Amino acid sequence: MTVRRISIMGSTGSIGTSALDVVAQANAAGDTPFEIVALAAGSDSETLARQAIAFRPQIAVIADESRLDDLRQRLAGTGIETAGGLEAVTEAATRPCDRVLAAIVGAAGLSSTLAAIRRGTDVAIANKESIVCGGKLILSEAARTGARILPVDSEHSGIFQALGDGKSLEKLTITASGGPFRTATLEQMAAATPAEAAAHPNWDMGIKNSIDSATLMNKALEFIEAAYLFDVPADRIDVLVHPQSIIHGMAHFNDGSVIAQLSAPDMRAPIAYALGWPDRVATNVARLDLATLGRLDFAEVDATRFPAIKLARRAIALGSAGTTVLNCANEAAVSAFIAGQCGFLDISWAVDEVLSRFSSTDLAAMACDTLEEIAYLDRFGREMAAELLKKAPSRAGG
């Protein structure tokens, strides 16, 4: 494989650090070389500087401009360009390269993802919120420029690998570990702390994604992302709880065949596939020993304790505006939960209430063809969720 030049938006998060681990291992092996063009992070200037010194990108960008002076001091004399602010992050995503890894958490990653696609650069998409909020816009721009969108989430990577040419497809299945509250009662969930909700049994993720996994909202967002990425109607996508997190995605075909992708629950595997595609990049991810594993379990999602998938189906029925509002209401509710301003069960309750109220407004017809429209709905979802949670804190008990 020739040298592949990549940029990483969100380099200090769990996906970004795992991606750099994949790059370091591949470069050390010598047969799949990568060159880093740009690294961008939120506010962790110390980690970003260490990464920049180790991987020598053209530019290191910190979104939090108050941390720019610290970044500059740490990189003084290295010859590495530095910049700060959200516009600088977006500019970094347009630097000439072969692939941009979009790993900024939340709707904040949409602008840089779209900028890379508009330039015609292939994007390895780990920022599911960008697709949930801007899927229609992103896909139309990718079709216009020829940019390819390569999934990084393990479920979508699994489907991508299993799908083949997509002919004769009946349906798709994505799996969910069930999170830390898979066997918990509603009463136990109502009393959950942020630390308990973030304690994922299988995956090492940031706090926002971990809490989304506990509510199964992470799976709801992936459900929506699958509908956009693979152009499959919501009624042909299933979710199964699979606590071992070994099977990540399945494609079902009209002859009764089901092709599944299996790997250890380690994000380095789908990251390596997205960065190296169409080639495969060797990793030191643990190899499966199915005999030792012994069993794989599956169950339907309990919609009473975990209503997120049902909410995703409602949002998809409302179109791009509905999925955008669902995501942003959820981000606001998760932030409130982390801050101790609401209970765990309030998160899904708030999203449900926002969707219900939104569906009766004229905004539900918004096309979401521009960043401005998406930003307007983003504010709507966040503000309504915040207002609802202020008025109804008692909902924490269900």
C-alpha angles and dihedrals in degrees: 000000000000120000110290117209113213139177123206120211106196097023098165096054126088094271093044095049091046090050092053089050088055090048093049093050093046093048092047090053089052099213100089106037123191130191120203114224102175138005121197129184139172110238108323099106093164095058092040091054092050090050092048092051091049098045103027102219122185090244140013116202129193116197092206102074091198087070095051096093090052091050091049092051092050092050097040111137095014096100090232113138116235133200139166139210137051094281090055090053090053091048091051089056089060096054109120109269140131098247139009118209105214104205104144108130119242134359088317088082095062099086097053092042092053092045091056092048092048088055089054095248119147111247126210098207118213093148101088091177089067090060094042092052102030105021096123092047095042094049094047091050091047090052090050097049100031093240113155121225112214118191120234101178105103093236095053092041088054092051091045090054094044098042100075110180090342093235119146092014116164103178147330130238126201122188133225126200090217091238126234094315098050092123098025124118123238088252091055091046092050090058096044120130124218089252091055092046092050094051098101113190097216114015134060103221138149119272097261094051091042092054089046087055090052091055091037087237087123087062091045090055090047089049089056091043091053091052090053100039097046098030092233123147116249092245088063095056123083133189122211127186107236109173097193093060092215100120107055105176140001134201116205119204134200094252090062095259120138119197115197133185117222131190140137115283094264121125092212089078098060091036091055091048092052094045095046102036128166083026124054120238119216114240136178091236110144113269118236119255102189094180090058092042088054101185145030118208130202135183140168118261114263100233093193095061095029111034094163097102090051088051090051091055090051091049093050090051087057092053130227092330091056095050091047093053092046091054096046094044088052093050090052093047093048090050089051091050093050089050092052093247097122142012128264095255089051090072097070091033091057093048090050092051093046092051092048093051094040093053091064095053130087088244089076088077094056111127098215090218094141139045088240093059091046091049091051092052089045090059092044093054095045096045095047092048092049092049093049092050091051091054099042111037090144088073088082088089094054 
